[in-house]
């Protein structure tokens, strides 16, 4: 059964959503992310994906204080991403209560550093972030698109012992037009060993059922929850 993982994206301390990673499209849903997290927890959710949008477009983690507050006041297992660029950033993230860290840009820019984190913390705590834009890997809060294709990228990290991959199709993110099913099908067929987390575009329970059929391990849900297209009650069938 696919695991349901609601997302909380933090910008200037507030819970927001963007469209296709464009900061100009931000929509604030809750001033206090803790209220959102507690609502998820009260409805049986056990895991949370938290994104530091301020950190994603800067050179360091910024919203670690929000992470610390959520981790200390809920029982949610939190994976945190955005702005993790140094040993200190990663240390702060784990010290602030994250169970896992999602790392994307450094996997492109500094493979040796990423490898050292895998060795130090283990594949259970490090999730490889693989964000795709027009078939290529996008980094730095999706502001920079590389020439690297998704499957060769994943294969290169399989050799390092990576087990968990969070893959987002940037063109789908926040658009509520369905997930990138063809992309996830290709990944499952060509790199089947990964624990694959799908993110972006999920707009209905039918989308979740289709991802489950594809063998996707987990689904990150954001805007569809905040806009009421998927209710927390409907998600209980997956919990």
PEGI-V940076 format. One record per residue. N is the residue number from 1. RES is the residue in one small letter. SS is DSSP state (a for helix, b for strand, c for the rest). PHI is phi in whole degrees, 0 to 359 (999 if undefined). D_CENTER is the distance of its C-alpha to the mean C-alpha in Angstrom with 2 decimals. Layout:
n: (N/N)
res: (RES/RES)
ss: (SS/SS)
phi: (PHI/PHI)
d_center: (D_CENTER/D_CENTER)
This chain:
n: (1/2/3/4/5/6/7/8/9/10/11/12/13/14/15/16/17/18/19/20/21/22/23/24/25/26/27/28/29/30/31/32/33/34/35/36/37/38/39/40/41/42/43/44/45/46/47/48/49/50/51/52/53/54/55/56/57/58/59/60/61/62/63/64/65/66/67/68/69/70/71/72/73/74/75/76/77/78/79/80/81/82/83/84/85/86/87/88/89/90/91/92/93/94/95/96/97/98/99/100/101/102/103/104/105/106/107/108/109/110/111/112/113/114/115/116/117/118/119/120/121/122/123/124/125/126/127/128/129/130/131/132/133/134/135/136/137/138/139/140/141/142/143/144/145/146/147/148/149/150/151/152/153/154/155/156/157/158/159/160/161/162/163/164/165/166/167/168/169/170/171/172/173/174/175/176/177/178/179/180/181/182/183/184/185/186/187/188/189/190/191/192/193/194/195/196/197/198/199/200/201/202/203/204/205/206/207/208/209/210/211/212/213/214/215/216/217/218/219/220/221/222/223/224/225/226/227/228/229/230/231/232/233/234/235/236/237/238/239)
res: (x/x/x/x/x/x/x/x/x/x/x/x/x/x/x/x/x/x/x/x/x/x/x/x/x/x/x/x/x/x/x/x/x/x/x/x/x/x/x/x/x/x/x/x/x/x/x/x/x/x/x/x/x/x/x/x/x/x/x/x/x/x/x/x/x/x/x/x/x/x/x/x/x/x/x/x/x/x/x/x/x/x/x/x/x/x/x/x/x/x/x/x/x/x/x/x/x/x/x/x/x/x/x/x/x/x/x/x/x/x/x/x/x/x/x/x/x/x/x/x/x/x/x/x/x/x/x/x/x/x/x/x/x/x/x/x/x/x/x/x/x/x/x/x/x/x/x/x/x/x/x/x/x/x/x/x/x/x/x/x/x/x/x/x/x/x/x/x/x/x/x/x/x/x/x/x/x/x/x/x/x/x/x/x/x/x/x/x/x/x/x/x/x/x/x/x/x/x/x/x/x/x/x/x/x/x/x/x/x/x/x/x/x/x/x/x/x/x/x/x/x/x/x/x/x/x/x/x/x/x/x/x/x/x/x/x/x/x/x)
ss: (c/c/b/b/b/b/b/b/b/b/b/c/c/b/b/b/b/b/b/c/c/b/b/b/b/b/b/b/b/b/c/c/a/a/a/a/a/a/a/a/a/a/c/c/c/c/b/b/b/b/b/b/a/a/a/a/c/c/c/c/c/c/c/a/a/a/a/a/a/a/a/a/a/c/c/c/b/b/b/b/b/c/c/c/c/c/a/a/a/a/a/a/a/a/a/c/c/c/c/b/b/b/b/c/a/a/a/a/a/c/a/a/a/a/a/a/a/a/a/a/a/c/c/c/c/b/b/b/b/b/b/b/b/c/c/b/b/b/b/c/c/c/c/b/b/b/b/b/b/a/a/a/a/a/a/a/a/a/c/c/c/c/c/b/b/b/b/b/b/c/c/c/c/c/c/c/c/c/c/c/a/a/a/a/a/a/a/a/a/a/c/c/c/c/b/b/b/b/b/c/c/c/c/c/a/a/a/a/a/a/a/a/a/a/c/c/c/b/b/b/b/c/a/a/a/a/c/c/c/c/c/a/a/a/a/a/a/a/c)
phi: (999/295/270/268/230/296/249/236/259/252/226/54/81/248/275/226/226/245/246/54/73/273/296/289/262/301/229/276/257/213/290/243/300/297/300/296/299/294/296/301/299/296/255/92/289/244/227/222/254/247/242/270/292/296/293/298/254/237/254/196/293/245/267/293/295/294/303/299/295/291/290/275/245/226/258/293/275/255/255/239/219/112/85/278/237/224/303/296/303/295/300/299/300/288/294/275/112/292/276/216/235/261/236/240/302/295/298/269/276/211/301/296/295/301/298/294/291/300/291/286/252/92/293/285/252/247/256/280/273/237/262/243/227/55/83/244/288/249/227/54/66/68/277/231/252/269/262/269/277/296/293/301/299/294/299/293/267/300/295/272/95/298/247/244/230/254/246/240/272/302/294/267/298/76/264/57/241/98/283/275/300/297/297/291/297/297/296/298/282/265/226/288/284/281/277/266/252/264/217/110/88/298/232/202/296/299/298/296/295/292/296/298/297/283/90/290/282/210/231/271/242/234/301/300/288/291/269/82/285/235/265/297/296/295/285/296/292/262/264)
d_center: (18.74/15.13/13.04/11.91/8.85/9.37/7.35/9.48/9.53/12.48/15.18/18.56/17.89/17.35/14.82/14.42/12.98/13.62/14.82/13.82/12.59/16.19/16.83/20.21/18.88/17.40/18.39/18.69/18.36/19.18/20.79/19.88/16.32/18.15/19.93/16.84/15.51/19.07/19.38/16.46/18.12/21.50/20.53/19.60/15.82/15.18/11.49/9.10/5.57/7.12/6.98/10.44/11.55/14.94/13.95/12.01/15.40/17.53/18.40/17.26/15.21/16.78/15.49/16.00/18.69/16.51/14.42/17.85/19.18/16.57/16.68/20.47/21.12/19.01/18.70/15.00/13.15/10.40/7.63/7.62/6.73/9.19/12.80/13.08/16.17/18.84/19.97/20.59/17.09/15.74/18.76/18.21/14.64/16.11/19.31/17.67/16.50/13.00/13.23/10.65/9.30/6.69/9.32/9.97/13.08/15.17/14.93/16.82/18.98/20.03/19.82/22.26/20.27/17.17/19.69/21.22/18.06/17.76/21.44/21.37/18.52/18.24/15.81/14.98/13.42/11.81/8.80/9.47/7.18/9.32/9.37/12.63/15.29/18.66/18.09/17.40/14.65/13.71/13.15/13.92/11.79/12.81/16.34/17.60/17.84/19.24/21.67/19.67/19.11/16.21/18.41/20.45/17.46/16.07/19.66/20.25/17.61/18.78/21.95/20.41/19.39/15.62/14.81/11.06/9.11/5.76/7.63/7.67/11.29/11.83/15.09/13.72/11.12/12.97/16.06/16.42/18.25/16.69/14.00/14.74/16.78/18.91/16.17/14.77/18.45/19.28/16.68/17.84/21.39/21.32/18.99/19.29/18.89/15.10/13.08/10.96/7.81/8.24/6.56/9.20/12.77/13.09/16.29/18.32/18.95/20.52/17.29/15.88/19.21/19.16/15.84/17.40/20.50/18.79/17.75/13.97/13.02/10.25/9.12/6.55/9.38/10.09/13.24/15.12/15.31/16.38/18.86/20.25/19.82/18.43/20.03/19.04/22.34/21.42/18.37/20.83/21.99/18.77/18.96)
